[in-house]
Amino acid sequence: MGMIEQGARRERRWGAFKQAVLYAALGGAMIAIGAVPNFSKLIKYYAGAKKGARFNYQAKTTLGRLAANGLITFEEHDGRRYARITERGRRLLELETQKAVIAKKRKWDKHWRVIVFDIPEMRKSVRNRLRRFMDTYGFVRLQDSVWVYPHDCEDLIALAKAEFRIGYDVLYMIVERIEHDKHLREHFGLPAK
């Protein structure tokens, strides 16, 4: 296996690990940091990790990164440290859940979803983050601030509006026809007219 494949595999595995940690914290469970052996049995299923000190180190490092990103917080109870998910962590999980829903193949209802945004220049960084977000989730750019998707994605766009705090700057439209849509149909693997 090549270096790039190994790196991608490692990223997928630890991405799943981070998601498992967030789901455990979301489920109301407080994750005991000092009791990693019990915790590790649950997480190893998701992370595909091996036993031992290396796993414990990687688990604690991942928890530290999640805390640094504001996705979890640590609390002390009876001399033990626990991790608890934050509101930002909940929003991230909702976005990931919506991504999984969108990724599923569905029958096309012959309506395009068009997302248009006009974010002021003083919020340029938010505008660029939104463009990366749209690209990541599989939308196709028609123009700089006009993106298209063939399936219902209203919930995902609502979550993005909340995450980026851009409520009125983004419009979600359902359109029956787009002129010269052959390249869009080919891109999404949709039947021709």
N, CA, C and O atoms as a DFTB+ gen file, in Angstrom:
772 C
 N C O
     1  1       0.853      -1.175       0.000
     2  2       0.000       0.000       0.000
     3  2       0.897       1.236       0.000
     4  3       1.856       1.308       0.768
     5  1       0.587       2.205      -0.859
     6  2       1.385       3.413      -0.981
     7  2       1.211       4.363       0.191
     8  3       0.320       4.196       1.024
     9  1       2.077       5.358       0.235
    10  2       2.061       6.338       1.327
    11  2       0.770       7.154       1.338
    12  3       0.213       7.426       2.401
    13  1       0.299       7.540       0.164
    14  2      -0.928       8.347       0.088
    15  2      -2.123       7.533       0.565
    16  3      -2.969       8.038       1.302
    17  1      -2.191       6.271       0.143
    18  2      -3.285       5.402       0.573
    19  2      -3.256       5.202       2.092
    20  3      -4.300       5.228       2.744
    21  1      -2.063       5.004       2.650
    22  2      -1.947       4.828       4.098
    23  2      -2.398       6.087       4.835
    24  3      -3.097       6.004       5.845
    25  1      -2.000       7.242       4.330
    26  2      -2.411       8.500       4.948
    27  2      -3.913       8.688       4.895
    28  3      -4.534       9.096       5.876
    29  1      -4.498       8.386       3.737
    30  2      -5.955       8.519       3.591
    31  2      -6.672       7.545       4.517
    32  3      -7.687       7.889       5.124
    33  1      -6.142       6.325       4.624
    34  2      -6.757       5.329       5.506
    35  2      -6.698       5.786       6.966
    36  3      -7.665       5.635       7.713
    37  1      -5.549       6.346       7.362
    38  2      -5.381       6.838       8.728
    39  2      -6.364       7.981       9.007
    40  3      -6.980       8.032      10.072
    41  1      -6.506       8.898       8.036
    42  2      -7.442      10.017       8.210
    43  2      -8.878       9.519       8.341
    44  3      -9.625      10.017       9.183
    45  1      -9.274       8.551       7.527
    46  2     -10.637       8.000       7.626
    47  2     -10.855       7.353       8.981
    48  3     -11.893       7.545       9.615
    49  1      -9.853       6.573       9.423
    50  2      -9.986       5.867      10.696
    51  2     -10.129       6.853      11.844
    52  3     -11.005       6.681      12.691
    53  1      -9.289       7.883      11.892
    54  2      -9.359       8.825      12.994
    55  2     -10.508       9.790      12.843
    56  3     -10.972      10.350      13.836
    57  1     -10.987      10.006      11.612
    58  2     -12.218      10.775      11.430
    59  2     -13.389      10.021      12.050
    60  3     -14.248      10.611      12.704
    61  1     -13.408       8.713      11.835
    62  2     -14.454       7.883      12.436
    63  2     -14.324       7.877      13.953
    64  3     -15.326       7.878      14.668
    65  1     -13.090       7.872      14.441
    66  2     -12.849       7.912      15.888
    67  2     -13.400       9.202      16.490
    68  3     -14.100       9.169      17.502
    69  1     -13.084      10.340      15.866
    70  2     -13.585      11.625      16.362
    71  2     -15.103      11.635      16.368
    72  3     -15.729      12.108      17.317
    73  1     -15.692      11.106      15.296
    74  2     -17.149      11.072      15.215
    75  2     -17.721      10.177      16.314
    76  3     -18.753      10.502      16.899
    77  1     -17.068       9.067      16.596
    78  2     -17.533       8.171      17.653
    79  2     -17.477       8.858      19.011
    80  3     -18.383       8.702      19.830
    81  1     -16.421       9.613      19.246
    82  2     -16.296      10.343      20.509
    83  2     -17.431      11.348      20.637
    84  3     -18.058      11.455      21.691
    85  1     -17.692      12.083      19.563
    86  2     -18.763      13.075      19.606
    87  2     -20.129      12.413      19.790
    88  3     -20.963      12.915      20.545
    89  1     -20.364      11.291      19.107
    90  2     -21.644      10.599      19.276
    91  2     -21.810      10.090      20.706
    92  3     -22.902      10.157      21.268
    93  1     -20.731       9.584      21.290
    94  2     -20.816       9.105      22.673
    95  2     -21.150      10.252      23.609
    96  3     -21.980      10.112      24.508
    97  1     -20.497      11.389      23.393
    98  2     -20.774      12.555      24.241
    99  2     -22.177      13.093      23.982
   100  3     -22.842      13.560      24.907
   101  1     -22.626      13.030      22.743
   102  2     -23.960      13.501      22.397
   103  2     -25.036      12.646      23.063
   104  3     -26.072      13.156      23.489
   105  1     -24.782      11.354      23.147
   106  2     -25.752      10.442      23.721
   107  2     -25.933      10.621      25.221
   108  3     -26.628       9.835      25.867
   109  1     -25.318      11.638      25.765
   110  2     -25.486      11.910      27.187
   111  2     -24.424      11.235      28.030
   112  3     -24.328      11.484      29.232
   113  1     -23.636      10.391      27.415
   114  2     -22.583       9.715      28.160
   115  2     -21.451      10.689      28.389
   116  3     -21.036      11.403      27.476
   117  1     -20.967      10.714      29.580
   118  2     -19.771      11.505      29.860
   119  2     -18.608      10.543      29.755
   120  3     -18.582       9.519      30.437
   121  1     -17.662      10.860      28.921
   122  2     -16.563       9.957      28.640
   123  2     -15.478      10.157      29.693
   124  3     -14.933      11.251      29.836
   125  1     -15.177       9.113      30.414
   126  2     -14.143       9.200      31.440
   127  2     -12.779       9.123      30.789
   128  3     -12.442       8.115      30.168
   129  1     -12.002      10.161      30.922
   130  2     -10.676      10.190      30.325
   131  2      -9.737       9.258      31.073
   132  3      -8.890       8.610      30.458
   133  1      -9.874       9.184      32.378
   134  2      -9.010       8.321      33.177
   135  2      -9.320       6.852      32.988
   136  3      -8.495       6.005      33.332
   137  1     -10.476       6.527      32.455
   138  2     -10.872       5.128      32.286
   139  2     -10.822       4.742      30.820
   140  3     -11.769       4.151      30.301
   141  1      -9.739       5.067      30.154
   142  2      -9.613       4.812      28.721
   143  2      -9.774       3.337      28.363
   144  3     -10.337       3.064      27.303
   145  1      -9.321       2.351      29.167
   146  2      -9.520       0.957      28.764
   147  2     -10.993       0.599      28.526
   148  3     -11.296      -0.085      27.548
   149  1     -11.913       1.039      29.387
   150  2     -13.328       0.755      29.158
   151  2     -13.842       1.539      27.955
   152  3     -14.591       1.019      27.128
   153  1     -13.433       2.778      27.877
   154  2     -13.838       3.640      26.788
   155  2     -13.291       3.113      25.464
   156  3     -13.956       3.193      24.431
   157  1     -12.072       2.574      25.506
   158  2     -11.426       2.148      24.279
   159  2     -12.141       0.970      23.623
   160  3     -12.091       0.833      22.400
   161  1     -12.800       0.119      24.399
   162  2     -13.527      -0.998      23.800
   163  2     -14.612      -0.496      22.856
   164  3     -14.818      -1.053      21.777
   165  1     -15.296       0.550      23.266
   166  2     -16.333       1.149      22.427
   167  2     -15.725       1.824      21.206
   168  3     -16.205       1.641      20.088
   169  1     -14.686       2.590      21.416
   170  2     -14.111       3.400      20.353
   171  2     -13.314       2.572      19.352
   172  3     -13.299       2.894      18.164
   173  1     -12.655       1.517      19.807
   174  2     -11.836       0.716      18.899
   175  2     -12.650       0.152      17.750
   176  3     -12.127      -0.058      16.655
   177  1     -13.912      -0.090      17.993
   178  2     -14.780      -0.575      16.917
   179  2     -14.818       0.439      15.779
   180  3     -14.745       0.071      14.607
   181  1     -14.934       1.723      16.134
   182  2     -15.020       2.770      15.126
   183  2     -13.656       3.115      14.538
   184  3     -13.534       3.321      13.330
   185  1     -12.656       3.178      15.361
   186  2     -11.355       3.660      14.924
   187  2     -10.508       2.568      14.282
   188  3      -9.564       2.878      13.556
   189  1     -10.819       1.303      14.528
   190  2     -10.013       0.217      13.992
   191  2      -8.608       0.210      14.593
   192  3      -7.657      -0.252      13.963
   193  1      -8.489       0.719      15.797
   194  2      -7.181       0.873      16.430
   195  2      -6.785      -0.405      17.162
   196  3      -7.595      -1.308      17.371
   197  1      -5.533      -0.446      17.536
   198  2      -5.008      -1.594      18.274
   199  2      -4.925      -1.252      19.754
   200  3      -5.047      -0.091      20.144
   201  1      -4.713      -2.288      20.578
   202  2      -4.606      -2.101      22.025
   203  2      -3.267      -1.495      22.374
   204  3      -2.318      -1.531      21.591
   205  1      -3.213      -0.939      23.570
   206  2      -1.926      -0.532      24.091
   207  2      -1.768       0.950      24.325
   208  3      -2.693       1.745      24.163
   209  1      -0.539       1.288      24.720
   210  2      -0.220       2.670      25.083
   211  2      -0.362       3.608      23.896
   212  3      -0.757       4.762      24.063
   213  1      -0.045       3.127      22.698
   214  2      -0.158       3.991      21.518
   215  2      -1.608       4.434      21.307
   216  3      -1.871       5.603      21.023
   217  1      -2.538       3.500      21.447
   218  2      -3.947       3.858      21.291
   219  2      -4.366       4.869      22.357
   220  3      -5.048       5.847      22.050
   221  1      -3.962       4.639      23.605
   222  2      -4.312       5.568      24.683
   223  2      -3.782       6.964      24.373
   224  3      -4.478       7.959      24.575
   225  1      -2.540       7.032      23.880
   226  2      -1.946       8.317      23.530
   227  2      -2.749       8.985      22.409
   228  3      -3.069      10.171      22.488
   229  1      -3.072       8.211      21.366
   230  2      -3.828       8.772      20.241
   231  2      -5.226       9.198      20.666
   232  3      -5.736      10.210      20.185
   233  1      -5.848       8.444      21.553
   234  2      -7.181       8.809      22.030
   235  2      -7.131      10.131      22.786
   236  3      -7.966      11.010      22.571
   237  1      -6.159      10.265      23.663
   238  2      -6.041      11.510      24.431
   239  2      -5.685      12.684      23.523
   240  3      -6.168      13.796      23.736
   241  1      -4.853      12.453      22.521
   242  2      -4.498      13.505      21.574
   243  2      -5.731      13.950      20.786
   244  3      -5.947      15.145      20.582
   245  1      -6.524      12.994      20.352
   246  2      -7.741      13.312      19.604
   247  2      -8.706      14.096      20.478
   248  3      -9.305      15.072      20.026
   249  1      -8.858      13.674      21.726
   250  2      -9.725      14.406      22.640
   251  2      -9.211      15.831      22.845
   252  3     -10.000      16.773      22.920
   253  1      -7.910      15.985      22.935
   254  2      -7.320      17.315      23.080
   255  2      -7.613      18.195      21.868
   256  3      -7.926      19.377      22.013
   257  1      -7.511      17.612      20.672
   258  2      -7.814      18.377      19.458
   259  2      -9.289      18.759      19.399
   260  3      -9.631      19.875      19.009
   261  1     -10.154      17.837      19.784
   262  2     -11.589      18.152      19.803
   263  2     -11.872      19.290      20.772
   264  3     -12.686      20.167      20.485
   265  1     -11.201      19.277      21.916
   266  2     -11.384      20.350      22.892
   267  2     -10.824      21.666      22.364
   268  3     -11.432      22.719      22.558
   269  1      -9.667      21.616      21.697
   270  2      -9.064      22.829      21.142
   271  2      -9.947      23.443      20.062
   272  3      -9.970      24.662      19.894
   273  1     -10.665      22.610      19.339
   274  2     -11.582      23.101      18.303
   275  2     -12.943      23.494      18.862
   276  3     -13.818      23.935      18.117
   277  1     -13.123      23.337      20.161
   278  2     -14.377      23.742      20.785
   279  2     -15.519      22.762      20.571
   280  3     -16.685      23.140      20.687
   281  1     -15.204      21.504      20.261
   282  2     -16.243      20.504      20.017
   283  2     -16.626      19.746      21.282
   284  3     -17.741      19.237      21.394
   285  1     -15.697      19.674      22.233
   286  2     -15.988      19.071      23.540
   287  2     -15.369      19.943      24.624
   288  3     -14.493      20.765      24.355
   289  1     -15.836      19.752      25.845
   290  2     -15.231      20.402      27.009
   291  2     -14.937      19.317      28.041
   292  3     -15.522      18.235      28.005
   293  1     -14.036      19.618      28.947
   294  2     -13.699      18.671      29.999
   295  2     -14.278      19.141      31.319
   296  3     -14.291      20.335      31.617
   297  1     -14.762      18.181      32.112
   298  2     -15.310      18.458      33.436
   299  2     -14.680      17.491      34.424
   300  3     -14.293      16.380      34.062
   301  1     -14.582      17.923      35.668
   302  2     -14.029      17.081      36.742
   303  2     -15.160      16.641      37.664
   304  3     -15.942      17.470      38.130
   305  1     -15.251      15.338      37.929
   306  2     -16.211      14.777      38.876
   307  2     -15.523      13.643      39.634
   308  3     -14.997      12.711      39.026
   309  1     -15.531      13.727      40.949
   310  2     -14.949      12.688      41.800
   311  2     -13.515      12.344      41.414
   312  3     -13.124      11.177      41.422
   313  1     -12.746      13.354      41.080
   314  2     -11.342      13.137      40.766
   315  2     -11.064      12.603      39.374
   316  3      -9.912      12.306      39.058
   317  1     -12.068      12.473      38.539
   318  2     -11.890      11.990      37.166
   319  2     -12.271      13.074      36.184
   320  3     -13.150      13.894      36.453
   321  1     -11.603      13.073      35.042
   322  2     -11.934      14.020      33.972
   323  2     -12.913      13.361      33.016
   324  3     -12.777      12.187      32.672
   325  1     -13.898      14.137      32.595
   326  2     -14.901      13.663      31.648
   327  2     -14.991      14.628      30.472
   328  3     -14.740      15.825      30.617
   329  1     -15.350      14.100      29.318
   330  2     -15.546      14.932      28.131
   331  2     -17.046      15.059      27.875
   332  3     -17.789      14.084      27.987
   333  1     -17.480      16.267      27.531
   334  2     -18.882      16.522      27.208
   335  2     -18.932      17.332      25.924
   336  3     -18.142      18.256      25.730
   337  1     -19.863      16.980      25.049
   338  2     -19.991      17.664      23.761
   339  2     -20.520      19.087      23.964
   340  3     -21.325      19.344      24.858
   341  1     -20.047      20.005      23.111
   342  2     -20.504      21.391      23.156
   343  2     -21.580      21.595      22.092
   344  3     -21.855      20.701      21.292
   345  1     -22.175      22.767      22.096
   346  2     -23.190      23.088      21.082
   347  2     -22.568      23.062      19.683
   348  3     -23.194      22.602      18.728
   349  1     -21.358      23.547      19.573
   350  2     -20.671      23.527      18.275
   351  2     -20.451      22.082      17.818
   352  3     -20.599      21.781      16.634
   353  1     -20.103      21.202      18.733
   354  2     -19.942      19.790      18.411
   355  2     -21.239      19.169      17.937
   356  3     -21.240      18.352      17.016
   357  1     -22.344      19.550      18.560
   358  2     -23.657      19.052      18.128
   359  2     -23.959      19.492      16.696
   360  3     -24.444      18.705      15.883
   361  1     -23.665      20.762      16.398
   362  2     -23.925      21.269      15.041
   363  2     -23.070      20.524      14.017
   364  3     -23.542      20.203      12.927
   365  1     -21.810      20.251      14.372
   366  2     -20.940      19.512      13.459
   367  2     -21.495      18.124      13.188
   368  3     -21.485      17.667      12.045
   369  1     -21.976      17.450      14.217
   370  2     -22.566      16.123      14.028
   371  2     -23.813      16.197      13.152
   372  3     -24.031      15.323      12.313
   373  1     -24.629      17.227      13.340
   374  2     -25.810      17.390      12.494
   375  2     -25.406      17.560      11.037
   376  3     -26.027      16.976      10.149
   377  1     -24.366      18.358      10.785
   378  2     -23.880      18.538       9.420
   379  2     -23.389      17.222       8.834
   380  3     -23.677      16.911       7.679
   381  1     -22.652      16.453       9.620
   382  2     -22.146      15.163       9.146
   383  2     -23.295      14.193       8.859
   384  3     -23.236      13.421       7.902
   385  1     -24.329      14.237       9.683
   386  2     -25.497      13.388       9.462
   387  2     -26.190      13.777       8.168
   388  3     -26.573      12.913       7.379
   389  1     -26.350      15.079       7.948
   390  2     -26.967      15.546       6.707
   391  2     -26.121      15.174       5.497
   392  3     -26.658      14.861       4.434
   393  1     -24.807      15.205       5.652
   394  2     -23.916      14.821       4.554
   395  2     -24.162      13.366       4.173
   396  3     -24.196      13.027       2.990
   397  1     -24.334      12.508       5.174
   398  2     -24.602      11.094       4.908
   399  2     -25.951      10.920       4.218
   400  3     -26.085      10.083       3.326
   401  1     -26.943      11.698       4.620
   402  2     -28.272      11.614       4.003
   403  2     -28.200      12.049       2.549
   404  3     -28.787      11.409       1.677
   405  1     -27.483      13.134       2.284
   406  2     -27.374      13.648       0.924
   407  2     -26.610      12.684       0.030
   408  3     -26.913      12.565      -1.157
   409  1     -25.624      11.997       0.589
   410  2     -24.782      11.107      -0.200
   411  2     -25.545       9.894      -0.743
   412  3     -25.121       9.284      -1.724
   413  1     -26.663       9.548      -0.111
   414  2     -27.420       8.393      -0.566
   415  2     -28.039       8.681      -1.932
   416  3     -28.538       9.778      -2.184
   417  1     -27.999       7.684      -2.800
   418  2     -28.609       7.823      -4.116
   419  2     -30.123       7.818      -3.956
   420  3     -30.689       6.966      -3.271
   421  1     -30.767       8.785      -4.601
   422  2     -32.220       8.878      -4.558
   423  2     -32.749       9.072      -5.963
   424  3     -32.016       9.454      -6.875
   425  1     -34.001       8.809      -6.117
   426  2     -34.635       9.063      -7.398
   427  2     -34.834      10.574      -7.526
   428  3     -35.290      11.242      -6.597
   429  1     -34.484      11.082      -8.687
   430  2     -34.563      12.514      -8.924
   431  2     -36.014      12.928      -9.164
   432  3     -36.716      12.286      -9.946
   433  1     -36.466      13.981      -8.507
   434  2     -37.839      14.470      -8.660
   435  2     -37.966      15.522      -9.765
   436  3     -38.999      16.182      -9.879
   437  1     -36.909      15.680     -10.581
   438  2     -36.878      16.606     -11.731
   439  2     -36.983      18.070     -11.323
   440  3     -37.477      18.906     -12.080
   441  1     -36.514      18.365     -10.118
   442  2     -36.428      19.742      -9.649
   443  2     -34.993      19.997      -9.182
   444  3     -34.397      19.178      -8.483
   445  1     -34.463      21.133      -9.578
   446  2     -33.130      21.536      -9.147
   447  2     -33.235      22.367      -7.880
   448  3     -34.173      23.147      -7.717
   449  1     -32.280      22.202      -6.993
   450  2     -32.171      23.068      -5.818
   451  2     -31.046      24.051      -6.108
   452  3     -29.901      23.656      -6.329
   453  1     -31.382      25.322      -6.103
   454  2     -30.422      26.374      -6.415
   455  2     -30.193      27.193      -5.146
   456  3     -31.137      27.658      -4.507
   457  1     -28.951      27.351      -4.807
   458  2     -28.586      28.133      -3.629
   459  2     -27.815      29.353      -4.121
   460  3     -26.800      29.238      -4.807
   461  1     -28.328      30.525      -3.748
   462  2     -27.731      31.791      -4.155
   463  2     -27.339      32.540      -2.890
   464  3     -28.115      32.597      -1.936
   465  1     -26.154      33.108      -2.876
   466  2     -25.765      33.894      -1.711
   467  2     -25.077      35.183      -2.128
   468  3     -24.422      35.259      -3.167
   469  1     -25.246      36.180      -1.297
   470  2     -24.632      37.488      -1.490
   471  2     -24.100      37.937      -0.133
   472  3     -24.794      38.594       0.644
   473  1     -22.863      37.567       0.127
   474  2     -22.240      37.868       1.414
   475  2     -21.312      39.060       1.217
   476  3     -20.466      39.041       0.323
   477  1     -21.458      40.098       2.041
   478  2     -20.660      41.318       1.862
   479  2     -19.155      41.060       1.906
   480  3     -18.688      40.085       2.495
   481  1     -18.414      41.961       1.267
   482  2     -16.958      41.854       1.180
   483  2     -16.299      41.815       2.563
   484  3     -15.285      41.140       2.741
   485  1     -16.858      42.525       3.534
   486  2     -16.244      42.532       4.864
   487  2     -16.344      41.169       5.560
   488  3     -15.684      40.940       6.573
   489  1     -17.163      40.273       5.021
   490  2     -17.259      38.904       5.555
   491  2     -16.724      37.896       4.531
   492  3     -17.261      36.798       4.383
   493  1     -15.675      38.284       3.842
   494  2     -15.081      37.487       2.766
   495  2     -14.680      36.084       3.234
   496  3     -14.866      35.108       2.507
   497  1     -14.134      35.987       4.438
   498  2     -13.699      34.678       4.936
   499  2     -14.891      33.732       5.092
   500  3     -14.773      32.539       4.814
   501  1     -16.029      34.252       5.531
   502  2     -17.240      33.427       5.657
   503  2     -17.702      32.986       4.270
   504  3     -18.095      31.836       4.076
   505  1     -17.652      33.896       3.321
   506  2     -18.054      33.585       1.945
   507  2     -17.178      32.464       1.378
   508  3     -17.686      31.544       0.737
   509  1     -15.875      32.540       1.612
   510  2     -14.968      31.498       1.116
   511  2     -15.211      30.169       1.820
   512  3     -15.160      29.113       1.189
   513  1     -15.475      30.215       3.124
   514  2     -15.793      28.979       3.861
   515  2     -17.071      28.350       3.327
   516  3     -17.160      27.128       3.206
   517  1     -18.065      29.183       3.005
   518  2     -19.317      28.665       2.456
   519  2     -19.074      28.013       1.095
   520  3     -19.653      26.967       0.803
   521  1     -18.242      28.606       0.274
   522  2     -17.928      28.005      -1.033
   523  2     -17.243      26.653      -0.865
   524  3     -17.565      25.703      -1.579
   525  1     -16.311      26.560       0.064
   526  2     -15.660      25.267       0.335
   527  2     -16.675      24.247       0.840
   528  3     -16.637      23.076       0.461
   529  1     -17.577      24.704       1.694
   530  2     -18.638      23.850       2.225
   531  2     -19.493      23.289       1.083
   532  3     -19.761      22.089       1.029
   533  1     -19.915      24.174       0.172
   534  2     -20.757      23.751      -0.949
   535  2     -20.024      22.740      -1.827
   536  3     -20.610      21.752      -2.269
   537  1     -18.755      22.991      -2.073
   538  2     -17.955      22.082      -2.885
   539  2     -17.795      20.732      -2.189
   540  3     -17.896      19.687      -2.832
   541  1     -17.548      20.748      -0.892
   542  2     -17.374      19.522      -0.115
   543  2     -18.622      18.649      -0.144
   544  3     -18.520      17.425      -0.223
   545  1     -19.785      19.262      -0.082
   546  2     -21.032      18.508      -0.022
   547  2     -21.580      18.152      -1.394
   548  3     -22.695      17.638      -1.482
   549  1     -20.840      18.406      -2.470
   550  2     -21.211      17.922      -3.789
   551  2     -22.057      18.849      -4.628
   552  3     -22.578      18.427      -5.660
   553  1     -22.213      20.095      -4.225
   554  2     -22.952      21.048      -5.042
   555  2     -22.086      21.432      -6.240
   556  3     -20.860      21.349      -6.179
   557  1     -22.734      21.855      -7.334
   558  2     -22.021      22.298      -8.527
   559  2     -22.167      23.803      -8.646
   560  3     -23.265      24.348      -8.529
   561  1     -21.044      24.466      -8.881
   562  2     -21.045      25.914      -9.000
   563  2     -21.434      26.325     -10.421
   564  3     -20.792      25.921     -11.391
   565  1     -22.490      27.131     -10.532
   566  2     -22.869      27.707     -11.817
   567  2     -22.159      29.047     -12.010
   568  3     -21.648      29.342     -13.091
   569  1     -22.136      29.839     -10.962
   570  2     -21.403      31.099     -10.914
   571  2     -20.800      31.182      -9.519
   572  3     -21.045      30.306      -8.690
   573  1     -20.015      32.222      -9.246
   574  2     -19.330      32.300      -7.951
   575  2     -20.272      32.123      -6.769
   576  3     -19.914      31.455      -5.798
   577  1     -21.443      32.692      -6.824
   578  2     -22.371      32.636      -5.691
   579  2     -23.675      31.928      -6.023
   580  3     -24.689      32.146      -5.360
   581  1     -23.652      31.083      -7.047
   582  2     -24.840      30.312      -7.438
   583  2     -24.438      28.851      -7.555
   584  3     -23.581      28.491      -8.362
   585  1     -25.073      28.009      -6.733
   586  2     -24.740      26.589      -6.677
   587  2     -25.994      25.760      -6.887
   588  3     -27.096      26.200      -6.559
   589  1     -25.829      24.545      -7.441
   590  2     -26.964      23.692      -7.806
   591  2     -26.782      22.296      -7.249
   592  3     -25.669      21.776      -7.170
   593  1     -27.916      21.692      -6.858
   594  2     -27.941      20.307      -6.412
   595  2     -29.275      19.703      -6.836
   596  3     -30.285      20.406      -6.796
   597  1     -29.329      18.430      -7.242
   598  2     -30.585      17.868      -7.754
   599  2     -31.550      17.314      -6.708
   600  3     -32.696      17.012      -7.040
   601  1     -31.122      17.173      -5.467
   602  2     -31.966      16.556      -4.440
   603  2     -32.246      17.525      -3.303
   604  3     -31.585      18.554      -3.166
   605  1     -33.233      17.181      -2.493
   606  2     -33.613      18.009      -1.349
   607  2     -32.429      18.153      -0.403
   608  3     -31.883      17.159       0.075
   609  1     -32.039      19.385      -0.136
   610  2     -30.923      19.661       0.778
   611  2     -31.249      20.852       1.668
   612  3     -30.348      21.526       2.167
   613  1     -32.525      21.106       1.865
   614  2     -32.965      22.258       2.644
   615  2     -32.442      22.211       4.081
   616  3     -32.010      23.232       4.617
   617  1     -32.478      21.036       4.702
   618  2     -31.994      20.913       6.085
   619  2     -30.501      21.213       6.180
   620  3     -30.051      21.871       7.119
   621  1     -29.739      20.729       5.206
   622  2     -28.303      20.993       5.201
   623  2     -28.027      22.484       5.051
   624  3     -27.155      23.021       5.734
   625  1     -28.750      23.153       4.177
   626  2     -28.554      24.591       3.964
   627  2     -28.965      25.365       5.228
   628  3     -28.310      26.341       5.597
   629  1     -30.036      24.936       5.882
   630  2     -30.450      25.592       7.130
   631  2     -29.363      25.453       8.200
   632  3     -29.091      26.401       8.937
   633  1     -28.744      24.276       8.282
   634  2     -27.654      24.079       9.237
   635  2     -26.441      24.942       8.874
   636  3     -25.785      25.499       9.754
   637  1     -26.149      25.049       7.578
   638  2     -25.024      25.884       7.138
   639  2     -25.283      27.351       7.464
   640  3     -24.379      28.067       7.894
   641  1     -26.521      27.792       7.260
   642  2     -26.872      29.182       7.591
   643  2     -26.631      29.454       9.074
   644  3     -26.106      30.504       9.445
   645  1     -27.015      28.508       9.906
   646  2     -26.821      28.677      11.351
   647  2     -25.334      28.629      11.709
   648  3     -24.862      29.435      12.512
   649  1     -24.605      27.696      11.121
   650  2     -23.179      27.546      11.435
   651  2     -22.383      28.780      11.028
   652  3     -21.520      29.235      11.779
   653  1     -22.666      29.325       9.844
   654  2     -21.916      30.473       9.337
   655  2     -22.559      31.815       9.700
   656  3     -22.003      32.874       9.409
   657  1     -23.724      31.764      10.330
   658  2     -24.469      32.967      10.732
   659  2     -24.719      33.887       9.538
   660  3     -24.330      35.054       9.532
   661  1     -25.390      33.314       8.518
   662  2     -25.638      34.048       7.277
   663  2     -27.081      33.898       6.813
   664  3     -27.336      33.773       5.615
   665  1     -28.015      33.910       7.739
   666  2     -29.418      33.643       7.445
   667  2     -29.998      34.303       6.210
   668  3     -30.412      33.603       5.286
   669  1     -30.042      35.633       6.161
   670  2     -30.698      36.321       5.054
   671  2     -29.797      36.499       3.841
   672  3     -30.261      36.953       2.794
   673  1     -28.543      36.157       3.957
   674  2     -27.616      36.310       2.835
   675  2     -27.682      35.136       1.861
   676  3     -27.078      35.187       0.789
   677  1     -28.406      34.086       2.222
   678  2     -28.484      32.881       1.396
   679  2     -29.934      32.591       1.050
   680  3     -30.810      32.620       1.915
   681  1     -30.181      32.309      -0.233
   682  2     -31.526      31.947      -0.687
   683  2     -31.517      30.511      -1.201
   684  3     -30.600      30.103      -1.913
   685  1     -32.538      29.758      -0.838
   686  2     -32.714      28.373      -1.274
   687  2     -33.911      28.360      -2.214
   688  3     -35.007      28.767      -1.831
   689  1     -33.709      27.898      -3.431
   690  2     -34.791      27.878      -4.420
   691  2     -34.966      26.483      -4.991
   692  3     -34.012      25.711      -5.094
   693  1     -36.193      26.175      -5.358
   694  2     -36.506      24.937      -6.060
   695  2     -36.931      25.347      -7.462
   696  3     -37.898      26.088      -7.641
   697  1     -36.195      24.854      -8.453
   698  2     -36.372      25.294      -9.836
   699  2     -36.710      24.086     -10.704
   700  3     -36.107      23.022     -10.562
   701  1     -37.669      24.257     -11.594
   702  2     -38.059      23.148     -12.481
   703  2     -37.096      22.964     -13.636
   704  3     -36.806      21.831     -14.021
   705  1     -36.597      24.049     -14.195
   706  2     -35.715      23.947     -15.352
   707  2     -34.557      24.918     -15.241
   708  3     -34.684      26.029     -14.727
   709  1     -33.431      24.458     -15.740
   710  2     -32.258      25.312     -15.890
   711  2     -31.836      25.208     -17.346
   712  3     -31.704      24.112     -17.890
   713  1     -31.630      26.332     -17.954
   714  2     -31.225      26.374     -19.348
   715  2     -29.861      25.705     -19.507
   716  3     -28.967      25.918     -18.688
   717  1     -29.702      24.909     -20.543
   718  2     -28.440      24.211     -20.840
   719  2     -27.961      23.375     -19.647
   720  3     -26.835      23.542     -19.177
   721  1     -28.816      22.487     -19.168
   722  2     -28.472      21.697     -17.982
   723  2     -27.853      20.339     -18.293
   724  3     -27.737      19.494     -17.405
   725  1     -27.457      20.121     -19.545
   726  2     -26.903      18.826     -19.931
   727  2     -25.676      18.459     -19.093
   728  3     -25.549      17.323     -18.636
   729  1     -24.778      19.422     -18.894
   730  2     -23.566      19.135     -18.109
   731  2     -23.904      18.831     -16.652
   732  3     -23.202      18.046     -16.015
   733  1     -24.963      19.435     -16.110
   734  2     -25.383      19.145     -14.736
   735  2     -25.945      17.730     -14.632
   736  3     -25.635      16.995     -13.694
   737  1     -26.776      17.358     -15.609
   738  2     -27.345      16.006     -15.601
   739  2     -26.238      14.954     -15.703
   740  3     -26.275      13.931     -15.019
   741  1     -25.259      15.220     -16.561
   742  2     -24.149      14.275     -16.703
   743  2     -23.334      14.201     -15.413
   744  3     -22.950      13.113     -14.982
   745  1     -23.071      15.345     -14.801
   746  2     -22.292      15.377     -13.566
   747  2     -22.947      14.551     -12.457
   748  3     -22.271      13.792     -11.763
   749  1     -24.267      14.701     -12.292
   750  2     -24.974      13.986     -11.232
   751  2     -25.491      12.620     -11.656
   752  3     -26.112      11.921     -10.855
   753  1     -25.244      12.226     -12.906
   754  2     -25.687      10.909     -13.391
   755  2     -27.194      10.808     -13.497
   756  3     -27.776       9.768     -13.189
   757  1     -27.829      11.890     -13.933
   758  2     -29.286      11.935     -14.065
   759  2     -29.698      11.641     -15.492
   760  3     -28.918      11.880     -16.414
   761  1     -30.922      11.122     -15.704
   762  2     -31.364      10.809     -17.061
   763  2     -31.512      12.082     -17.907
   764  3     -31.828      13.159     -17.402
   765  1     -31.274      11.915     -19.200
   766  2     -31.460      13.035     -20.133
   767  2     -32.951      13.298     -20.279
   768  3     -33.790      12.475     -19.914
   769  1     -33.251      14.465     -20.821
   770  2     -34.677      14.862     -20.967
   771  2     -35.447      13.872     -21.804
   772  3     -36.645      14.050     -22.025
